Amino acid sequence: MQKVGAPGGQGQAHSRRGALGPSGVVLLTYVLAALELTCLFLQFSIMPYLSRRLGLDSVAFGYQQTVFGVLQLLGGPVFGRFADQHGARAAFTLSFLASSTLYLLLAAACIPALPGVALLFASRLPGALMHTLPAAQMVIADLSTPEERPAALGRLGLCFGVGLIFGPLLGGTLSSSCGIQCPLIAALVATLLGALLSVTCIPASTKEASAHAQTTPPGKPKASVFDLKAITRLLLQPGVLPMFLVKVICGFPIGLFMVMFSIISMDFFQLEAAQAGYLMSFFGILQMVIQGLVIGRLSSHFSERALLRASVLVFSVVGLAMALMTNVFHFCLLMPGLVFSLCALNVVTDSILTKAVSASDTGAMLGLCASVQPLTRTLGPTLGGLLYRSFGVPIFGHVQFAVNLAVLLVLWRQPVSRKVDKAQ
């Protein structure tokens, strides 16, 4: 690979790094991720009210949530392949344009003269391509060294916390003062701005030239972004599938609890809507602090495998305590440990998995990782509802304790993945 100052390599390096330079591109990536997440949580906060306004009951609301989860589940790996083949600029732009389409359809659904319910369900379709966070993770993984990667990925927790705090706040404030259509129009404008910034400021690609050479071997046609064999091939690489299963299995029990959290807040904790909002804001602040600041510092002192074991161990302890909690005060005491486990699990597994594949496949790998949360949102409402109705809140703690304890024993007895440096 030619260096930046080498003859013939300056233009190529400029295309890959962009006029902002690597640090400027990373900073802009954090800004774009925070912008998209703020709009996303804004949407989540007003969707129940928009659905009620259009005459949908809780069952129909659950259907459209499931549709959104399925589309994101299916679109994650495909979007990752698209990002690998077409570069960071195209990935960011596509994601923001998909988001803009979603908010445009939702804003149109608020107009009485238009078929609101049909537009509401149609607005779920662009969700398959709304993957700004995996695109941001890909850029950060490409522009950071393997040693810096856990801390760099952990700082995305600040973006997530910003979205979790300010998204519902803006959604509630704007809808109360200007009507339910106003926050949707604001989100539309914000995502169009994100698309503009992506086109003008994000480099065409953040991968090394050698990585592009790996994407399409000489003499072979370029693989399609819909090539399922190329996607599943990643899971069959050494150490990838066991680590991916750890990510899915350990995160699924708490994912079930979070899917049912709105119901648990009302029925079990006896919280009003405003109190539940304060609780979620507390969750967002904890995530900002722990993932944005704590995980990065811990990664410089402890190995990724040690952090992974610690997250699974704390998950088990928190699960046991959740089975015994009786009020919201108990839950608040457990939240720091819960957020630490969740953040450490996601950051460490994402870092290990991106190191285990070549530089040309980081987008596809992060797309697979991004499909884990939609999988929970797809299966969670049905499975979580059955567990809650049959056994109550303690069952979520029991399942979390048992599952993570079993995974911890496996991690302690044998290696889950080999330490594979990213191919340069």
PAFI-250831 format. One line per field, with one value per residue (C-alpha): residue number from 1; chain; residue in one letter; x, y, z. Coordinates in Angstrom, 2 decimals. Example, Ala and Ser with C-alpha at 12.3 -4.5 7.8 and 13.67 -1.06 7.14 Angstrom:
# residues 2
k = [1  2]
c = [A  A]
r = [A  S]
u = [12.30  13.67]
v = [-4.50  -1.06]
w = [7.80  7.14]
//
This chain:
# residues 424
k = [1  2  3  4  5  6  7  8  9  10  11  12  13  14  15  16  17  18  19  20  21  22  23  24  25  26  27  28  29  30  31  32  33  34  35  36  37  38  39  40  41  42  43  44  45  46  47  48  49  50  51  52  53  54  55  56  57  58  59  60  61  62  63  64  65  66  67  68  69  70  71  72  73  74  75  76  77  78  79  80  81  82  83  84  85  86  87  88  89  90  91  92  93  94  95  96  97  98  99  100  101  102  103  104  105  106  107  108  109  110  111  112  113  114  115  116  117  118  119  120  121  122  123  124  125  126  127  128  129  130  131  132  133  134  135  136  137  138  139  140  141  142  143  144  145  146  147  148  149  150  151  152  153  154  155  156  157  158  159  160  161  162  163  164  165  166  167  168  169  170  171  172  173  174  175  176  177  178  179  180  181  182  183  184  185  186  187  188  189  190  191  192  193  194  195  196  197  198  199  200  201  202  203  204  205  206  207  208  209  210  211  212  213  214  215  216  217  218  219  220  221  222  223  224  225  226  227  228  229  230  231  232  233  234  235  236  237  238  239  240  241  242  243  244  245  246  247  248  249  250  251  252  253  254  255  256  257  258  259  260  261  262  263  264  265  266  267  268  269  270  271  272  273  274  275  276  277  278  279  280  281  282  283  284  285  286  287  288  289  290  291  292  293  294  295  296  297  298  299  300  301  302  303  304  305  306  307  308  309  310  311  312  313  314  315  316  317  318  319  320  321  322  323  324  325  326  327  328  329  330  331  332  333  334  335  336  337  338  339  340  341  342  343  344  345  346  347  348  349  350  351  352  353  354  355  356  357  358  359  360  361  362  363  364  365  366  367  368  369  370  371  372  373  374  375  376  377  378  379  380  381  382  383  384  385  386  387  388  389  390  391  392  393  394  395  396  397  398  399  400  401  402  403  404  405  406  407  408  409  410  411  412  413  414  415  416  417  418  419  420  421  422  423  424]
c = [A  A  A  A  A  A  A  A  A  A  A  A  A  A  A  A  A  A  A  A  A  A  A  A  A  A  A  A  A  A  A  A  A  A  A  A  A  A  A  A  A  A  A  A  A  A  A  A  A  A  A  A  A  A  A  A  A  A  A  A  A  A  A  A  A  A  A  A  A  A  A  A  A  A  A  A  A  A  A  A  A  A  A  A  A  A  A  A  A  A  A  A  A  A  A  A  A  A  A  A  A  A  A  A  A  A  A  A  A  A  A  A  A  A  A  A  A  A  A  A  A  A  A  A  A  A  A  A  A  A  A  A  A  A  A  A  A  A  A  A  A  A  A  A  A  A  A  A  A  A  A  A  A  A  A  A  A  A  A  A  A  A  A  A  A  A  A  A  A  A  A  A  A  A  A  A  A  A  A  A  A  A  A  A  A  A  A  A  A  A  A  A  A  A  A  A  A  A  A  A  A  A  A  A  A  A  A  A  A  A  A  A  A  A  A  A  A  A  A  A  A  A  A  A  A  A  A  A  A  A  A  A  A  A  A  A  A  A  A  A  A  A  A  A  A  A  A  A  A  A  A  A  A  A  A  A  A  A  A  A  A  A  A  A  A  A  A  A  A  A  A  A  A  A  A  A  A  A  A  A  A  A  A  A  A  A  A  A  A  A  A  A  A  A  A  A  A  A  A  A  A  A  A  A  A  A  A  A  A  A  A  A  A  A  A  A  A  A  A  A  A  A  A  A  A  A  A  A  A  A  A  A  A  A  A  A  A  A  A  A  A  A  A  A  A  A  A  A  A  A  A  A  A  A  A  A  A  A  A  A  A  A  A  A  A  A  A  A  A  A  A  A  A  A  A  A  A  A  A  A  A  A  A  A  A  A  A  A  A  A  A  A  A  A  A  A  A  A  A  A  A  A  A  A  A  A  A  A  A  A  A  A  A  A  A  A  A  A  A  A  A  A  A  A]
r = [M  Q  K  V  G  A  P  G  G  Q  G  Q  A  H  S  R  R  G  A  L  G  P  S  G  V  V  L  L  T  Y  V  L  A  A  L  E  L  T  C  L  F  L  Q  F  S  I  M  P  Y  L  S  R  R  L  G  L  D  S  V  A  F  G  Y  Q  Q  T  V  F  G  V  L  Q  L  L  G  G  P  V  F  G  R  F  A  D  Q  H  G  A  R  A  A  F  T  L  S  F  L  A  S  S  T  L  Y  L  L  L  A  A  A  C  I  P  A  L  P  G  V  A  L  L  F  A  S  R  L  P  G  A  L  M  H  T  L  P  A  A  Q  M  V  I  A  D  L  S  T  P  E  E  R  P  A  A  L  G  R  L  G  L  C  F  G  V  G  L  I  F  G  P  L  L  G  G  T  L  S  S  S  C  G  I  Q  C  P  L  I  A  A  L  V  A  T  L  L  G  A  L  L  S  V  T  C  I  P  A  S  T  K  E  A  S  A  H  A  Q  T  T  P  P  G  K  P  K  A  S  V  F  D  L  K  A  I  T  R  L  L  L  Q  P  G  V  L  P  M  F  L  V  K  V  I  C  G  F  P  I  G  L  F  M  V  M  F  S  I  I  S  M  D  F  F  Q  L  E  A  A  Q  A  G  Y  L  M  S  F  F  G  I  L  Q  M  V  I  Q  G  L  V  I  G  R  L  S  S  H  F  S  E  R  A  L  L  R  A  S  V  L  V  F  S  V  V  G  L  A  M  A  L  M  T  N  V  F  H  F  C  L  L  M  P  G  L  V  F  S  L  C  A  L  N  V  V  T  D  S  I  L  T  K  A  V  S  A  S  D  T  G  A  M  L  G  L  C  A  S  V  Q  P  L  T  R  T  L  G  P  T  L  G  G  L  L  Y  R  S  F  G  V  P  I  F  G  H  V  Q  F  A  V  N  L  A  V  L  L  V  L  W  R  Q  P  V  S  R  K  V  D  K  A  Q]
u = [0.00  1.33  1.89  0.17  3.26  4.25  3.88  0.49  -0.78  -1.77  -5.05  -5.98  -5.17  -7.14  -10.15  -9.84  -9.15  -11.07  -10.12  -10.86  -8.10  -8.62  -9.33  -11.77  -13.59  -13.90  -15.24  -17.80  -18.77  -19.61  -21.70  -23.62  -24.26  -25.60  -27.84  -29.33  -29.86  -31.56  -34.01  -34.55  -35.43  -37.57  -39.54  -39.85  -41.21  -44.10  -45.00  -47.47  -49.29  -49.38  -50.68  -53.41  -54.33  -54.77  -57.05  -54.66  -54.94  -52.02  -52.03  -51.72  -49.02  -47.15  -47.44  -45.83  -43.06  -42.43  -42.32  -39.70  -37.62  -37.78  -36.76  -33.79  -32.84  -32.79  -31.26  -28.31  -26.01  -26.97  -26.23  -22.87  -21.97  -23.05  -20.80  -17.81  -18.27  -19.30  -17.53  -18.35  -19.79  -22.35  -23.27  -23.91  -25.81  -28.03  -28.85  -29.76  -31.86  -33.73  -34.32  -35.56  -38.04  -39.33  -39.91  -41.51  -44.02  -44.76  -45.30  -47.63  -49.55  -50.49  -52.42  -56.15  -56.75  -54.19  -54.47  -52.67  -52.59  -51.23  -48.54  -47.67  -47.00  -45.25  -42.90  -41.50  -40.04  -37.06  -36.05  -34.23  -31.60  -31.44  -28.07  -26.07  -24.60  -23.03  -21.70  -20.14  -18.67  -17.15  -15.47  -14.09  -12.88  -11.16  -9.46  -8.34  -5.59  -6.55  -5.29  -7.36  -10.50  -12.33  -11.97  -12.93  -16.00  -16.87  -17.11  -20.14  -21.90  -21.80  -23.70  -26.21  -26.70  -27.23  -29.90  -31.59  -31.76  -32.53  -34.61  -37.61  -37.20  -37.42  -40.22  -42.33  -41.62  -42.24  -45.36  -46.85  -46.20  -46.53  -48.40  -47.32  -46.25  -43.66  -41.01  -41.33  -40.64  -37.68  -36.32  -36.79  -34.77  -32.07  -31.62  -31.47  -28.73  -26.98  -27.17  -25.70  -22.83  -22.18  -21.93  -19.71  -17.48  -17.21  -14.48  -15.56  -13.85  -12.04  -10.44  -6.86  -6.21  -5.25  -8.66  -10.35  -8.12  -9.33  -12.97  -12.81  -10.04  -8.56  -10.54  -13.70  -16.88  -17.81  -20.05  -23.55  -24.50  -27.27  -24.80  -25.80  -22.80  -20.44  -22.31  -22.42  -18.76  -17.83  -19.46  -17.43  -14.08  -12.00  -13.36  -16.15  -19.23  -18.53  -17.99  -21.09  -23.12  -21.79  -22.99  -26.46  -26.99  -25.74  -27.64  -30.95  -32.32  -31.83  -33.16  -36.41  -36.63  -36.04  -38.68  -41.21  -39.90  -42.77  -45.29  -43.15  -42.83  -46.61  -47.65  -44.76  -43.03  -46.30  -44.66  -46.37  -45.27  -43.10  -41.42  -40.69  -39.11  -36.85  -35.80  -34.88  -32.93  -30.99  -30.28  -29.02  -26.73  -25.26  -24.63  -22.91  -20.59  -19.84  -19.49  -18.05  -15.54  -15.21  -14.96  -12.18  -10.06  -10.62  -9.63  -6.21  -5.55  -7.27  -7.48  -10.65  -11.15  -10.97  -13.54  -15.80  -15.69  -16.32  -19.38  -20.87  -20.13  -21.82  -24.75  -25.21  -25.07  -27.45  -29.83  -29.94  -30.64  -33.36  -35.15  -35.32  -36.14  -39.55  -39.58  -38.06  -35.49  -33.98  -33.84  -32.04  -29.39  -28.90  -28.75  -25.01  -24.05  -26.62  -25.40  -21.74  -22.43  -24.41  -21.85  -18.82  -20.43  -21.29  -18.02  -15.73  -17.54  -17.71  -13.99  -13.04  -15.24  -13.90  -10.34  -11.18  -12.09  -10.21  -10.43  -12.62  -15.31  -15.64  -18.87  -20.51  -19.38  -20.76  -23.96  -24.33  -23.69  -26.32  -28.90  -28.78  -30.90  -33.60  -33.73  -34.61  -37.20  -38.73  -38.97  -39.11  -42.70  -44.20  -41.76  -41.38  -45.13  -45.67  -42.98  -44.26  -47.87  -47.00  -44.23  -44.00  -40.95  -38.64  -38.47  -36.36  -33.79  -33.78  -33.24  -30.49  -28.70  -28.88  -27.91  -24.95  -23.68  -23.60  -21.74  -19.30  -18.41  -17.75  -15.59  -13.58  -13.00  -12.03  -11.22  -14.15  -12.17  -8.60  -6.84  -6.69  -5.22  -7.06  -5.50  -3.79]
v = [0.00  3.43  5.98  9.34  11.14  8.61  9.51  8.45  7.67  11.13  11.25  7.76  8.55  11.79  9.84  7.36  9.82  12.84  16.50  16.40  13.91  10.66  12.33  14.76  11.93  10.01  13.09  13.74  10.06  10.47  13.57  11.76  8.76  11.03  12.85  9.64  8.08  11.23  11.12  7.38  7.69  10.72  8.46  5.69  8.17  9.38  6.20  4.96  8.29  8.44  4.87  5.68  8.81  6.69  4.26  1.31  -0.95  -2.49  -5.60  -3.58  -1.45  -4.64  -5.79  -2.67  -2.86  -6.48  -5.51  -2.87  -5.38  -8.03  -5.55  -4.32  -7.93  -8.82  -5.55  -5.44  -7.99  -6.73  -3.13  -4.25  -5.85  -2.65  -0.59  -2.86  -2.70  0.94  2.69  4.85  7.81  5.68  3.79  6.93  8.61  5.57  5.24  8.91  8.95  5.87  7.64  10.75  8.62  7.07  10.44  11.84  8.98  9.39  13.13  12.42  9.92  12.83  14.54  13.65  13.62  10.84  7.10  7.35  3.66  2.60  5.29  4.25  0.66  1.83  3.90  0.67  -0.38  2.04  0.57  -2.20  0.37  2.50  1.40  4.53  3.03  0.00  2.40  4.51  1.39  0.38  3.77  3.72  0.13  1.02  4.16  2.79  0.37  -2.97  -1.68  1.52  -0.12  -1.03  2.52  4.07  1.88  2.51  6.25  5.55  5.02  8.79  9.11  6.49  8.26  11.61  10.03  8.26  11.45  14.13  12.12  11.45  14.92  16.67  14.38  15.08  18.82  19.47  17.30  18.95  22.52  22.25  19.02  15.45  16.24  18.82  16.44  14.25  17.23  18.18  14.64  14.80  18.02  16.63  13.42  15.34  17.44  14.20  13.00  16.31  16.11  12.51  13.40  16.44  15.50  11.70  10.09  7.68  4.85  4.44  1.10  0.53  -0.15  -3.74  -4.27  -3.28  -5.72  -8.48  -7.67  -8.71  -11.22  -10.94  -12.82  -13.11  -11.05  -8.70  -10.45  -9.09  -7.40  -10.02  -12.93  -15.03  -17.32  -14.38  -13.33  -16.79  -17.33  -14.79  -16.86  -19.91  -18.19  -19.38  -18.13  -16.00  -18.19  -18.99  -15.30  -14.30  -16.87  -15.44  -12.00  -13.30  -15.66  -13.35  -10.31  -12.04  -12.34  -8.65  -7.84  -9.60  -7.57  -4.28  -5.12  -5.58  -2.63  -0.26  -2.82  -3.64  0.08  0.47  -2.81  -3.85  -0.56  1.44  4.38  7.23  8.14  11.03  8.85  6.15  8.82  9.93  6.32  5.94  9.20  7.78  4.70  6.93  8.92  5.72  4.41  7.64  7.51  3.78  3.08  6.45  6.77  3.67  0.90  2.69  3.08  -0.52  -1.77  -0.13  -2.07  -5.42  -7.81  -8.12  -11.67  -10.48  -7.75  -10.25  -12.62  -9.72  -8.60  -12.10  -12.53  -9.21  -10.16  -13.33  -11.48  -8.77  -11.43  -13.10  -9.75  -8.94  -12.14  -10.79  -7.10  -5.81  -2.11  0.50  1.57  -1.92  -1.68  1.68  0.10  -2.65  -0.38  0.50  -3.18  -3.90  -1.08  -2.04  -5.62  -4.59  -2.02  -4.23  -7.19  -5.17  -3.25  -6.22  -8.67  -6.08  -5.41  -9.10  -9.95  -7.13  -8.22  -11.81  -10.89  -9.09  -5.33  -5.83  -7.55  -5.27  -3.74  -7.11  -8.33  -5.24  -5.64  -9.14  -7.74  -5.05  -7.74  -9.04  -6.24  -6.46  -10.20  -9.48  -6.89  -9.45  -12.40  -10.40  -9.12  -12.60  -14.58  -11.85  -11.42  -15.15  -15.31  -12.20  -13.35  -16.85  -16.21  -12.47  -10.21  -12.61  -15.00  -12.50  -12.46  -16.26  -16.69  -14.06  -15.68  -19.21  -18.34  -16.12  -18.51  -21.29  -19.07  -17.98  -21.61  -22.21  -19.08  -20.13  -23.72  -23.17  -20.30  -18.91  -17.33  -17.17  -13.86  -12.98  -9.68  -7.91  -8.52  -5.44]
w = [0.00  -0.90  1.82  1.78  0.62  -2.03  -5.70  -7.02  -3.55  -2.33  -4.27  -3.16  0.45  0.24  -1.04  1.79  4.63  3.40  3.72  7.45  8.19  10.12  13.48  11.87  10.10  13.36  15.17  12.42  12.60  16.28  15.47  12.72  14.97  17.74  15.24  13.88  17.32  18.60  15.70  16.19  19.89  19.07  16.74  19.34  21.90  19.74  17.85  20.52  20.48  16.66  16.51  19.03  17.10  13.95  15.81  16.19  19.22  21.11  18.91  15.70  17.33  18.15  14.53  13.13  15.75  14.74  11.06  11.85  13.82  11.08  8.38  10.42  11.19  7.50  6.35  8.78  7.07  3.59  4.61  6.00  2.66  0.90  3.18  2.50  -1.27  -1.77  1.10  4.10  2.19  0.34  3.53  5.59  2.77  2.15  5.85  6.26  3.08  4.33  7.66  5.84  3.89  7.11  8.78  5.62  5.55  9.27  8.83  5.91  8.08  10.36  7.54  7.88  4.12  3.57  4.47  7.79  8.75  5.36  5.52  9.07  8.02  4.83  6.99  8.42  5.05  5.00  8.37  6.47  5.40  8.57  9.95  10.71  13.90  12.11  9.47  12.23  13.84  10.51  10.04  13.58  13.19  9.91  11.25  14.65  15.55  17.13  20.50  20.29  18.94  22.20  23.52  20.17  19.82  23.45  22.83  20.65  23.98  24.38  21.11  22.23  25.54  23.78  21.60  24.50  26.57  24.00  21.54  23.84  25.39  22.01  20.86  23.93  24.02  20.32  20.12  23.21  22.04  18.23  17.52  16.83  13.26  14.36  15.79  12.69  10.43  12.65  12.33  8.55  8.34  10.66  8.66  5.37  6.97  7.94  4.33  3.13  5.63  4.58  0.89  1.42  4.37  4.70  2.52  -0.18  1.70  5.00  4.11  3.04  -0.63  0.21  1.75  -1.52  -3.34  -1.05  -1.77  -5.41  -6.22  -9.73  -12.36  -10.26  -10.62  -7.80  -5.27  -4.75  -1.50  -1.28  -1.50  1.51  1.07  1.50  4.66  6.23  5.27  7.93  10.66  9.60  10.00  13.00  16.32  14.85  15.37  19.07  19.88  17.91  19.86  23.14  22.03  21.13  24.08  26.84  25.56  24.82  28.42  29.23  25.77  26.69  29.88  28.05  25.43  28.25  30.26  29.44  30.72  33.77  34.57  34.65  36.27  38.52  39.39  39.36  37.56  35.76  32.23  33.42  36.07  33.50  31.31  34.16  34.67  31.00  31.16  34.11  31.99  29.16  31.45  32.87  29.37  28.36  31.35  31.38  27.66  26.74  29.59  31.78  29.15  27.27  30.40  31.47  28.01  28.41  31.63  31.03  28.12  26.06  27.30  30.92  30.23  28.48  31.45  33.83  31.87  31.86  35.58  36.45  34.20  36.27  39.61  38.40  37.09  40.49  42.14  39.58  40.56  44.13  43.50  44.58  43.68  41.39  44.01  43.88  40.10  40.26  42.47  39.89  36.86  37.03  36.98  34.28  32.04  32.59  31.53  28.48  27.33  27.95  26.17  23.07  22.82  23.48  21.18  18.37  18.76  18.82  15.84  13.67  14.44  13.48  9.90  7.17  6.72  3.65  5.77  8.80  7.51  6.92  10.35  12.08  10.07  11.51  14.99  14.39  13.62  17.20  18.67  15.95  16.58  20.20  19.18  16.79  19.18  22.41  22.46  22.07  24.21  26.83  27.07  27.63  30.33  32.09  32.06  33.29  35.83  36.51  36.62  38.58  35.60  33.64  36.44  36.72  32.97  32.90  35.83  34.43  30.86  31.75  34.41  31.81  29.35  32.06  32.79  29.10  28.83  31.85  30.70  27.08  24.69  22.76  19.94  18.79  18.87  15.20  14.12  11.37  7.98  6.71]
//
